[in-house]
Amino acid sequence: MPVRVKIDRSRCVVAHFCLFYAPTVFIPSEGGKPAIAPEYAVNGFEEGVVPDWLYEQVKEAERHCPSRAIRVYKE
């Protein structure tokens, strides 16, 4: 089952917990705010689809995001 990940960069406070918890999915981008890694990105760098085996990592990133800028859900 595909796992969809979204970043609301307007809410992001650049705490970088996402880079710590899911470093293969989230990468730093210009301006320091995180982006979805190119191999998972769809519709730009704020939205992506990751394999099921990365679900726990992206959920941890979502749980620890202080600004609640990350949303993770299964389709």
VEXMAR-925604 format. One record per residue: residue in one letter; residue number from 1; x, z, y of N, C-alpha, C in turn. Coordinates in pm, 1 decimal, decimal comma. Example, Ala and Ser with C-alpha at 12.3 -4.5 7.8 and 13.67 -1.06 7.14 Angstrom:
2
> a/1/1319,0/780,0/-569,0/1230,0/780,0/-450,0/1320,0/780,0/-330,0
> s/2/1285,0/708,0/-225,0/1367,0/714,0/-106,0/1290,0/787,0/3,0
//
This chain:
75
> m/1/85,0/0,0/-118,1/0,0/0,0/0,0/89,9/0,0/124,8
> p/2/72,3/-95,2/213,6/155,5/-100,8/334,0/135,0/21,5/424,8
> v/3/241,5/58,7/489,4/238,5/170,5/583,2/263,8/114,4/722,6
> r/4/169,0/135,7/811,7/181,3/85,7/948,1/233,4/197,9/1038,1
> v/5/325,9/161,8/1127,1/387,3/256,7/1219,7/374,5/200,6/1360,8
> k/6/333,4/285,6/1454,5/323,5/243,6/1594,6/392,9/346,4/1683,8
> i/7/458,8/295,6/1787,6/519,9/380,8/1888,9/451,1/351,7/2021,5
> d/8/403,6/456,3/2085,8/350,2/443,0/2221,3/464,8/478,8/2315,8
> r/9/538,2/377,9/2356,2/658,4/401,7/2436,9/627,0/461,8/2573,7
> s/10/505,5/447,5/2621,1/469,7/509,1/2749,4/459,5/661,2/2736,5
> r/11/435,4/711,2/2616,4/427,7/855,8/2592,3/561,6/915,9/2551,9
> c/12/652,6/833,2/2505,7/780,7/878,6/2451,8/862,4/953,8/2557,1
> v/13/916,1/1070,2/2516,0/1000,9/1150,5/2604,9/1148,0/1143,9/2562,1
> v/14/1181,4/1052,7/2473,5/1317,7/1024,6/2428,2/1384,5/1147,8/2364,8
> a/15/1310,6/1220,2/2282,7/1367,0/1334,9/2211,3/1449,2/1289,0/2089,9
> h/16/1422,2/1170,2/2040,8/1494,8/1106,0/1930,7/1481,7/1174,5/1796,1
> f/17/1378,4/1255,9/1776,8/1354,0/1311,6/1644,0/1325,0/1200,1/1544,4
> c/18/1261,6/1093,3/1589,8/1230,4/981,2/1500,7/1358,4/917,4/1446,2
> l/19/1461,6/910,0/1528,7/1587,8/852,4/1482,9/1652,9/941,3/1377,6
> f/20/1629,5/1070,9/1387,4/1684,3/1165,7/1291,2/1608,8/1159,9/1158,0
> y/21/1476,0/1161,4/1163,7/1395,6/1168,6/1042,5/1378,2/1034,8/971,3
> a/22/1381,3/925,1/1043,2/1363,5/793,1/981,0/1459,6/691,8/1044,1
> p/23/1590,0/711,0/1022,9/1689,1/625,3/1089,6/1688,7/479,4/1045,8
> t/24/1630,3/448,8/931,0/1624,2/308,5/889,6/1506,1/236,0/952,8
> v/25/1409,4/311,9/1004,1/1289,3/252,2/1064,5/1299,1/250,0/1217,0
> f/26/1345,0/359,6/1275,7/1353,3/370,5/1421,7/1497,6/352,1/1467,2
> i/27/1514,4/270,5/1569,6/1647,8/245,7/1626,0/1640,4/263,2/1777,2
> p/28/1753,1/298,3/1840,0/1751,8/306,5/1986,4/1743,7/166,4/2045,6
> s/29/1676,3/155,4/2157,1/1666,9/25,7/2223,8/1712,5/40,3/2368,1
> e/30/1706,8/-68,5/2437,9/1743,8/-68,9/2578,7/1662,1/37,1/2653,0
> g/31/1727,7/115,5/2734,8/1659,7/222,1/2805,7/1655,2/351,9/2727,4
> g/32/1704,0/350,6/2603,2/1711,1/470,8/2523,1/1589,0/501,8/2438,9
> k/33/1475,5/441,8/2469,7/1354,7/469,6/2391,6/1364,9/401,1/2255,3
> p/34/1306,1/463,0/2153,3/1315,8/404,5/2019,6/1230,8/278,8/2003,9
> a/35/1271,6/199,2/1908,1/1199,2/78,0/1870,8/1194,8/72,5/1718,9
> i/36/1105,7/-9,1/1667,2/1100,5/-33,1/1522,8/1213,3/-130,3/1488,9
> a/37/1286,9/-100,0/1382,1/1395,9/-187,3/1338,4/1342,5/-328,0/1311,5
> p/38/1420,9/-430,1/1344,0/1374,5/-569,4/1332,0/1317,7/-606,1/1194,5
> e/39/1375,4/-551,2/1088,0/1327,6/-587,7/954,3/1186,8/-535,7/924,1
> y/40/1138,0/-439,6/1003,8/1003,7/-384,0/983,6/908,1/-417,3/1097,3
> a/41/958,1/-471,8/1206,3/877,4/-495,0/1325,9/777,8/-608,8/1307,7
> v/42/659,6/-588,0/1364,8/556,9/-691,3/1376,1/497,8/-677,7/1515,6
> n/43/462,9/-787,4/1575,4/405,2/-784,3/1711,2/496,6/-714,0/1811,1
> g/44/623,5/-746,1/1808,9/717,2/-681,7/1901,1/785,8/-563,4/1835,9
> f/45/842,2/-475,7/1916,7/922,2/-365,4/1863,1/849,3/-231,2/1866,6
> e/46/721,6/-231,0/1902,6/645,0/-106,9/1907,8/556,2/-86,4/1785,5
> e/47/550,8/-183,9/1700,0/464,2/-175,8/1581,7/537,7/-234,3/1462,2
> g/48/517,4/-172,9/1345,9/583,6/-223,1/1227,4/509,5/-189,0/1100,1
> v/49/553,8/-251,1/992,3/502,1/-223,6/858,9/623,3/-191,6/772,4
> v/50/617,4/-74,6/707,9/729,4/-30,8/624,8/683,0/-16,5/480,4
> p/51/777,3/-24,5/385,5/740,6/-6,3/245,6/694,6/137,5/219,2
> d/52/616,9/151,1/114,6/560,0/280,6/78,2/667,2/388,3/57,1
> w/53/784,5/350,0/8,3/888,0/449,9/-19,1/942,9/514,0/108,9
> l/54/914,5/456,5/225,1/956,0/515,7/352,8/846,1/600,7/416,8
> y/55/732,6/612,8/350,0/618,2/685,3/407,2/654,1/828,3/448,2
> e/56/716,6/904,0/362,0/748,0/1043,9/394,7/842,0/1054,3/514,7
> q/57/937,7/964,0/524,8/1029,5/966,3/638,9/956,0/941,9/770,7
> v/58/871,3/840,1/774,7/801,4/810,5/900,0/696,7/916,8/932,4
> k/59/637,4/978,8/828,2/543,7/1089,3/852,6/617,1/1210,3/911,9
> e/60/737,5/1237,0/866,2/817,4/1346,0/924,2/849,3/1315,7/1070,4
> a/61/882,5/1192,1/1098,5/908,1/1152,6/1238,0/783,0/1173,5/1322,5
> e/62/667,6/1135,3/1269,6/541,3/1154,6/1341,0/514,2/1303,1/1364,9
> r/63/533,6/1385,2/1262,5/507,7/1529,2/1273,6/596,5/1597,4/1376,1
> h/64/720,1/1550,8/1389,0/816,3/1616,4/1477,5/825,5/1555,6/1617,3
> c/65/752,7/1449,6/1642,7/756,0/1386,5/1775,4/686,9/1478,4/1876,7
> p/66/761,0/1531,5/1974,9/701,4/1626,7/2069,1/597,1/1565,1/2161,3
> s/67/602,6/1435,3/2182,8/506,6/1371,2/2273,5/391,9/1303,0/2198,6
> r/68/393,8/1312,8/2065,3/290,5/1250,2/1982,2/282,6/1099,3/2007,2
> a/69/399,4/1038,2/2026,0/405,1/895,5/2056,2/406,2/808,2/1930,7
> i/70/420,4/868,9/1813,4/428,4/793,5/1688,2/300,6/813,2/1608,6
> r/71/249,8/702,2/1555,5/132,4/706,1/1468,6/168,0/634,1/1338,7
> v/72/134,8/697,3/1226,4/163,6/641,4/1094,8/33,8/644,3/1014,9
> y/73/0,9/533,4/951,7/-116,1/530,6/864,9/-103,1/424,5/758,7
> k/74/-167,1/450,5/646,3/-168,4/353,8/536,8/-288,1/263,6/552,9
> e/75/-268,7/136,2/523,3/-377,5/38,3/535,6/-464,1/36,5/413,0
//
